[in-house]
Amino acid sequence: MANLLYRLGRFSYQRRRLVAAIWGVIIVALGVGALTLGGSTTNTFSIPGTESQRALDALKSDLPAASGASSTVVVKAPEGKQLTDPAVQAAVGATAAKVAKLPDVVAAIDPFTSKAISPDGRTGLISVQFAKPADELPKASTEAYDGLAKLSNGDLQVVPGGQIVGGVPELGITEVIGVVIAALVLVITFGSLVAAGMTLLTALLGVAAGMAGLFIVTAFTDVSSTGPILALMLGLAVGIDYALFISSRHRTQLAEGMDTEESVARATATAGSAVLFAGATVVIALAGLSVVGVPFLTAMGIAAAATVLTAVLVALTLLPAILGFVGDRVLPRKIRKAPAAVVPKEGFGFRWGRFVTRFRVPIVAVGIVGLGLLAIPAKDMQLALPDGASAAAGSHQRVAYDLTAEAFGPGANGPLVVVVKSNDPARSDALVKQVLGQVSTLPDVAAAQPAAASQDGTTRLLQIIPKSGPATEATSKLVKNVRATVKPLETGGATIAVTGNTAVGVDVSQKLADALPVYLGLIVGLSFLLLLLAFRSILVPLKATLGFVLTIGATFGITVAVFQQGHLASLFGIDNPGPMVSFLPIIMMGILFGLAMDYEVFIVSRVREEFVHGKEATAATVEGLGHGARVVTAAALIMASVFAGFILVHDPIIKAIGFGLTIGVLIDAFVVRMTLVPAVLSLLGRAAWWFPRWLDRLTPNVDIEGESLRPDPNPTEKQLADVH
């Protein structure tokens, strides 16, 4: 591996104009493709094969009018007036008529026809039926629907609600703050504007390529609206980190007097090997989301994985080329003028390493107990798909949700739909009456009534209004109770299914919860093998995996405490704490596992390098941490800064992901990898590098430390053989 990357780094350096030109062509081509082919993202969620989705799919043929997206426009009379007042009623009628004329709208029923008027007479619901599902509606149709809010006047407040509005979360100046902080960290770390700018430039180019490719993909498959934001934040973070790691090794070698071309090649071979393995773990973790069997989650994971892969390729090819262009200007001016004035070896990392290894037992005990305590709130985690209650304050979704809940109860925002189907219209009619009679007596049912019917009468719809909101645990239980209640009625070939947006959300959340253990086992198993290959050790990959469990537990605990339980919620702009978004745990788990392995590889690869080259186990740990602490600290601060910038986004999903990843990175880098890892390595001593002889013979030597690049064989290789 080291030899291959060495040749790649030297080639990129020597042919830097060609490499830069190739990347320029690639980025321009992807940009043109994104502009010409790019489709739109979706904010709807479904899982093929679930009861709710099967019922929706069947409605496309049985009752096409009900298979498209449905939504509601909330209309409210001003204080002191009612919807039945002549002027207000005329405004409601005019609004309903304009809704009916919107693109892709097949029906708009005013509240006087549907009797959807609140007891105080001030609030009503215009029921809107679209010809297509929400994720198939063109942008022009959703924008026209969202624009209904402009119809508000002194006689009537008009608020479009439901899943039709929302779209891609908008980014603004707040997210740039994280990048600015990352740039400042780079300047402080490198002491050179050229080095900092070069590192940031390569990361931005990699993100540009990855994002353009992602938008091209939207033309051929559904991509969640959260996908591009996730790819952006992850691509920026890892792109800067990978460039930082290789550049730091190059600068150290230059400062020690190594030739520029040789230094670039060796940095690509050694630090580049660590980048390659670290990137591979991130890609595995993200691409592994495909095994969950959730299409929108698969697309999200593949998009982010592709962006990370692009960042790795940029770091291993374009970065060496750019290092060739800047030459020794990557070093601070004072070091260029006086090469002997190298940064003192005994920095904070060495002092911290000696402290950690000296007090390793209490540090391990306190670290494990402390992280365990932080994880306690995670046991109460509740999962649900986002709805109007979780939308940003002031958004149309949120205002419509709050007005509906106030006037009709929270359950009116998420009615359940029961689909009754048989071969005989009379049989279907009898089943409807039976279902209504039984579900009306269930707890948490506010109302149950017949709805639409197919032309031949064999397919009938019922609507159940829960007392609780769509994302509550009570409504989730109601879905299960309704299904258990109506299941015995399925006789004589009749089928009864519970569907609707709320039921789909319950099914998606359950599927994701069931997939968590499978997903965790997959990424842990594959990454364990990858780290075993990189470090040729059994205990080091095992330690890395257990450290991740501590990280993810504490991260989930803190995120639940803030976003679900509401502790310090106002500090982070959360005005309505509630259940965690159902795909948040699995997304955070995948990303944090990959990033945790980044820091593991960055630190432990240097520790193993020192051990292989003759140092005693504890001394090698101190030396490895001493050399790696500065770059890992910078990398963690940069990554946390980029993620933290997304906490300022109004979209609650992005805010939660940004918060969770920020906390997770800080915990993993500073508590687990830079504290617990060296402490545990010191406790294990030489045993940490034990590797069975039979496994040693079967495992290919990837040479992540660049041992094969040394001109003379190192006689201390016997040291590793002694512990086999």
N, C-alpha and C positions, 0 to 999 in steps of 0.2 A: 504493500500500500504506500509506504513512505517513498519508495523509489518511483512509483508511478506518479505520485503527486509532485515529487521533486522535478521530474521531467516536464510535467504540466506547468509548474510554476516558472521554470526556466524558459520554456517555449513562450508562455504568455509575456514574459519580460522581454525576450528577444524580438518577438513579433507583436509588440504592443500596439502598433498602429493598425495591424490587421485585426487583432482581437477587439480593439475598441471600435473599429469599423463594423465588424460582424455584429457586435452587441447593438451598435447604433441602428443597423438595418433591422435587427430583430425587434427592437423597441418601436421603431417607426411602423413596421409592418403590423405589429400587434395593435398599435394605436389606431391605425387606419381600419383594421378589422373590427375593433371595438366600436368605432364611430359608425361603421357601415352595417355591421352584422348584429351589434349588441341589442339584446331584447330588454325586457324589464324583469325586475325581481318580484317576488310574491310574499305576502305576509299571512297566507293561509297555511294550515297544517293538516295533514291527513296521513293515514297509514293504511295501505291496501291490505285487505284481509280481515280487518276488524268488523264487528257487527255494524257499527255506525257507518263505516265507509261502504260496506256491501249494500246497505239499504239506500244510500245516496246514489250509488252506481245503478241500482235497479230502477230508481225513479227516473233516470234519463230515458228509459224506454216506456215504463208504465205510466208515468205522469211527468212528461217533459217540463211542464210549466213550473213544477215544484223542485226540479233538479238544479236550477240555477241559483245564484246567490240571492238571499233575501236580506232585507235591511229595514230600518225604520227611520223616518225623519220626525224628530220631536218638534211639535209646535206648542207654544205657550203664550197665553194671553197676558197682557201687562197687569200690574197690580190694580185691583178694583174692577177688572173686567173678566168676562168669561168667553169661552169659544163660541157660545151661542149668540153673543151680541152681534147684531147685523154686520157692522164693519169688520169685526174680527172673523166672523164666519165667512164673509166674502174673501178675506185675505187667505183663510185656510183653503177655500175652494180654488183660488187662483194658484196657490202654492202646489196643491195636489195636481192641478192641470199641468203645471210646468214640470213637475216630477215625471208625470206620465209621458212627456215628450222627450225626456232625456235619452241619449243613445243607449241601446241595449236594455232599456226598461220595457217590460211587457205588461206590467200592471202597477197601478198606484191607487190604493184604496184609502179614501179619506176617513178620519176618525168618526164621522157621523154615520158612515155606512157600516164600519166594523165595530162600532160602539166602544172604541178604544179611547174613552174620555175619562179623566181622573174624577174621583168623587167631588172635588171642589170645583170642577168644570173649567179649570184654567189650562190643563195640559192634555194634549192629544197625540196620538201616534198615527202617522201616515205609513201604512204598510207598503213596502216597495219590493217588487219581484223582478229579478233580472233574467235575461235569456241565457246567460252563461254563468258558470261558477266564478267566484271572486278572482281566482288566480288566472282565469282566461279573459277577463275583461281588459280591453285596451286602456292605455293611459288616458286617452281623451275621455272615455266614459267615466272613469273614476274621478278625474279632475272636474268634469261637469257636475257629478254628484256632490263632490266636496264643495263646489261653488254655490250650492244652494243656500249656504249660510248668508250670502249677500242679499238674500230676499228679506232678511230681518228688517223690520221698520217699527214705527211707533205703535202699530196695531198688533204686531205678532213677532215673536222670537222664533226663528227657524234654525234648527241644528241638525245636520245630517249625522247619523250615528251608524254603528255596526262595523263589520270588518271591511266594508268597502273603502272606508277612509283610512288613512294611516300612511301606507307606502314606505319608501326607503327613509330611514332616519336621516335628518339633515345634519351635516357637519359644519362647524363654524370656526371662529377664531379660538374658541376654548380648547379645541384639540391640538391647535398649533402650539399651545403652551408647553405640552409634553415634549414636543420636538425641540423647542427652544431650550428647555431644561437639559434635554439629552445633549444638545450641542454644547452647552456650557460645561457639562460633565466631561465631554470629550476634550474641550480646550484645556480644562484643569488637569485631566489625566495625561494628555500628551504634551502640554506646554507649547503647542504649535498650532496656529490657525490652519496651516496647510494640512497637517495630519488630521485635524478634526474635520475640516471641510471635505477632505478626500473620503474619510470614513462615512460621513453623512451622505455624500454624493452617491457612493456605491449602493448604500441602503435604499436611497430614494429611487435610483434607477431600477433596482431589483423589484421594488414595490410597484413601480410604474409598469414594468413588464408583466408581473403577476396579476395586477388588477385589470390590465387590458385583456389578458387572456381569459380572466374570469368573466368579463362582460361579453366576450365573444361566446362563451359557453351558454350564457343566458338565452341566446337565440335558439338553442337546441334542447334545453332542459330547464325545469323549474329550479330556481335558486332563491333561497330565503332572503328577504330584505336585510336580515342580519348578516348574511354571508360576506358581502363586500366589506362591511365594517370590521368583522372579525379578521378577515384576510389582511385588511389594512393595518390594524393594530399589531397583529402578529408579525406581518412582513416587516414593518418598521422596526419592531423590537429585535427580532432575530437578525435582520439584515445589519443593523448597527453592531450588535454583539459579535457576530461572526467576523465582520471586518475589523472590529476592535481587537479581537483575539489574535488574528494573523498579523495585523499591523504592530501590535505590541511586541510580539516575538521578533519581528523584523527590526524594530527600533532598538531593541536590546542588543541584537547581534551587530547592528551598525555601530552602536556606541562602543562595542567591544573591539571594533576595528575590522570587522568582516567586510569583504567586498560586496557592493550593492547587489550585483546579479546573484552571487552565491547566497547572500542573505535572503533575498526574495524566494529563491528556490527552496532553501532549507525551511524558511518560515511556512511556506506552502506545504512542505512535506510533513513537518512536525505539528505545528498549530493547525494546519489544514486537515491533518488526519483527525484531530480532535473535533474540528468543525464538521467534518464529514460524518463521523459517528454520532455527534450530538444532533446534527440535522436529521440523520436517519431515524433516531428515536422519536423526534417530533413528527416526522412524516408518518412513521408507523402508528403513532398514537392517534393522529388525525385521520389517516386513511382507514384505520381500524373502525371508525364510526360506521363504515358501510356494513359491518356485520350485524348491526343493530336491526337492520331491515326497515329503517325509516327514511323514505326518499329525500325529504328536505334536509335531514341531518346528514345523510350521505353526501349530498351536494355541498353542504356547508363544510364538512370535513375535507372533502377532496379539494375544494377551492382553497382552503387555508393551507393544506398540505402542498398544493402546487406552488403557492406563494413562498412557502418555506424552502421548497426545493429550488426555486429560482434564486432565492437569497444565497443558498449554498453554492450554486453554480457561479453566481456573480462573485462571491468571495474567493473562489478557487481559480477563476480565469480573469475576470475584468479587474479585480483588485491588484493582482500581480502586475498587470499591464499599467495601471495607473501609478503603482509604486515605481515602475520604471520611468514614467514621465516626470515624477516629482523628485526622484533621486534622493540626495541626502537632506533635502529640505523637509523631509518628514521628521527630522530631529530639530529640537530647539536650537536657536542660533548659537548659544553659548557652548553647547556640546559639539556643534559642527566646528567651531573655532578651536576648541580644546577637547579632543576625543577622550582624553584621560579623565575628564571631569564627568564621569559616569555617575548616575544616581546611586547613592550609597546602598549597598546590598542590605544592610540591616535596617529595613523599614518596619512599619507597624506590623505587617504580615508576619514577619519573623518573631517579633515580640508576642503577638497574639498566639502564634503557633506554639511557642514555648509555654505560655500560660495555660493554654488548653490541654496540652499533653501532660503538664505537671499536675493539674487538678482534674484529670480526666474522669475520675469516678463521680465526684459531686456534680460535675458539669453534665454528664450523661443522665444522672438521676434527676436533676432539676429540669433539664431540657425535656425529658420524656414526660415528667409529671406536669410541667407547665403547658406543653402543647396538648396533653390529654385534657386538662381543665378547659382550655380554650375550645376544645372540640365538643364539649357537653351540649351546647344548644343544637348541634346538628341532629341529635336524636329526635327532635321535634320538627324536623323539616317537613313542610307540606309542599306538594308540587301541583301546578296547574298551568294551563296555557294562558297566555296574556289575554285580557279582555279589556273592556272600557274602563274598568276600575283601576287597572294598572297603567293606563295611558297617561301621558304627561298632562299635568294640571293645565287647564286652559285650552287643550286640544279639543277638536270637535267630538272625538270619540269619548273623551272624559266628560265633557259638558253634557252630551246626550245621555251618557250612562247615569250621571248624577241626577239629571232631571227626571229620567224614567224611574229610577229607584225611589226618588222622593214622592213621585205622584202615584206609582202603581206597586211599589215594593221592588226589592233588588232582583227577585226571580224573574220579573218581566224582561230583564235584559238578556236572559238566556233560557227561553222556553225549550222544552224537550219535544221532539216529534216522534210519535209512534206510528209506524207504517204497518198496516194490516193488509194482508194479501191472501186471497184464496181463488179457487176456480169458479166460484159461484157468488154473484152479487148479494144474494140473500144471506149466504154464509158470512160474507165480509161484514154485512150490516149487523148481524147478530153478534159477531165477534167485537165489533166496535162498542156495542152496548155492554158486553161483558167486561171489556177492558176498562171502560169508563166507570163502571160500577165498582171495580176492584181497586183501581189506582186512586180514585177519589178519596178513599179511606186511609191511604198511606200517610205517614207523618211527612211534613214538609211539602205537601201539595197544596198550593193556594187555589188552583182552579184546573179543571180538565174539560175540554170541549172538542167536538168534531171539527175538522178542518176541511181540506179539499178532498176530492174523489176523482178517480180516473173516469174516462168517458164511458167505459163499460161497467163501472161500479165494482170491479173486483179488487181494486187497490184503494184503500181509504187511509186518510191521515187524521191523527188526533194531536191536539196540542195540550201539553201539560205545563202549567206555570208553577215553578217551585216557589217556596217562600224565601229561600236563600239565594244569594248571588251565584253566578255561573262558576266562579273559581273556588267556592267554599267546599269544605269537606262534607258538609251536610248534603249539598247537591250531588256530590260524587256518590255518596251513599244512596241517595234517592235513585240515581240511574241504575245502580245495582239492584235495589229493591224492586223497581219497576220491571226489570228484566226477569228477576226471579218470580215475580207475581204473574207475569203474562206467559211465561214459558209453558206452563201446563196446559194453556189454552190452544197450543199448536197441535191440533189434531186434524186428521183427514187431509193432510197436505197443506194446511194453512200455515203461514209464517207471520210472526209478529216481531218487529225489530224496533229498537229505540235508537234514534239518530238525532240530527241537528247539531249545531255548532258546539253546544255544551257537551253533548254525548261524545262527539268526536274528540273534544278536549280531554274528557275523562279517559277515553280509550288510548289516546296518545300518551298521556301521563302514565297510565298503567304499563303500557308497552315499554316505555323508557325506563321505568323503575325496575321492571323485570330484566331488562337488558344490561343494567349496570354491572351486576356480578360477572356476566359473561364477557362484557367489554373489558372490565378491569383485568380478568384473567388472561385475556388475549394480549393486551398491550404489555402487561407485566411479564408474561411468558416470552413474548418475542423480544422485548427489550432486555430481559435477563440474558437471553442467548447472545444478543448483540454485544452487551457489556462483557459477557464471559469471553467472547471472541476478542474484544479489544484489550481486556486486562489480564486474560489468562489466569483467572482466579475464580473460586467458588464463593467465598465470603464477601468479596467486594461488591459484586452485583446484588447479592442478597441484602447486604447492608444498605445499598442504594435504594432498593425496593421498599424496605421497611421504613427508611427515612421518608420516602414519598408518602407512605400511609400516614405518618405524623403530620406532614405538610398538608395533605388534603383534608384530614380531619379537622385541624385547627382552622383552615381556610373556610371550610363549610360552616363550622361553628360560628365564626365571626360574621360571615355573610348572613347567616340565618338570624343572628342576634340583631343585626342592623336592618336588613331589608324585610324580614318577616315579623320579628318581634318588636321592631321600632326603636331599639336603643340607639340614641344619637342619630336617629333617622333624619331629623331636620338639618343636621350638619352637612348631610350629603344630598340635600334637595329632595328627600323622599317624603311626600305629603300624605301618602296613603299606604302604609306597610301592609303586606299581604303575602300569600303563598309564593314560593319561588317558582320562576318559570321552569316548566317541566324538563326542558332540554338543557338548562343551565348546569346541573351537576355533571352530566356526562361530557358536555363541552369543556367545562373547567378541568375535569379530571384528565381529559385527553391532552389539553394544552399544557397544564401544569406538569404532567408526567414528562412530557417532552422537554420542557424547560428545566425541570429538576435534573434530568439526565444531562442537559447541557452543562450545568455547573458541576455535576459529578465528574463528567469527562474532563472539563477544563482543569479542575483541581487534582483529581486522582491520577490523571495521565502524567502530570508533572511529578507527583509523588512516586509513581512507579518508575518513571524515568530516572529519578535520583536513586531509587533502590536498586534498579538494574545496573546502574553505573557504580555501585559499590558502597553506598551509604547504609548505615544501620537503620532498621525500620523506623524508629521514632525520629531519628535525625532526618531521614528522608521525608517523613511527614511534615516536619517543621520547615524543611527546605522547600518542599513542594507548595505548602501553604504560603510561605513567605514570597515565593515568586508569583504565585497565582492570585494572592489576595487583592492586589491592586487592580488587576484587570477584571476579576470577578466582581469586586465591589463596584467598579465603574459600570460593568455590564448590567448588574442588578439594578443600580440606580437609574441607568438609562432605560431599561425595560420597564421598571416601575413607573418612571416618569411618563413614558409613552402611554402605558395602560391607564395611569391616573388621569391623563388628559381626557379620556373618554368617560370618566365619572361625571364630568360637567355636561355631557350630552343630556338632553331632556328625555330621550327615549329610555324608558325604565329597563328594558332588556339590555341595551348597550351599557347603561349605567351600572347594572348589576355585574355584567361580565367584566367591565373595566375595574370595578371595585374588587371583585374576587381575585382577578389575576394580579392586581397590584399587591394585595395582602399576601397572596400565595407566593409571589416572587420574593418579596421581602423576607418572609418566614423561611422559605426554602434556602435562599442564598445565605442569609446571615445567621440563622439559628441552626438549620440542619447541615448544610454543606460546609460552612466555614467554622462551625463550632462542634456539632455532634459528630460529623464525619471524621475530622482529625482526632477527636477524643477516642472514638471507637477504634480507629486504625492504630492508635497508640496502645490501646488495651489489647488488641489482637497481636500486635507485634509482627513477627515474621509469618505467623500463621495466616495473616490476612492474604498472603500471596501463595498460599498452598494450592497446588493444582495437581490432581492425580496424573501419574505418568501415562496411563492408558489414554486419558482424555487429552493430554498434551500431544500425544502422537496423532490423535484424530483431528485435532483443532489446527486449522491453518494459521500461520503466524502472519498477522497483518502489520506488525511492526509499527504501532502507533507512536512509539517514542523516537523513531528514526534511527534505530541502532545500526541498520544496514548502511547508513550514510557515513558512518565513521570509517576513516581509512584503515584503522587497525582493529582487529577483533578485541572486544573487552574481556579480559580473563575472568572478571567477576560474574560472568553469566552462570558460573557454577553455583553462585549463591541461590539462584532460583531453583536449580536442580536439587539442591540440598533440602528444600522444603517440599519437594514432590512426594 
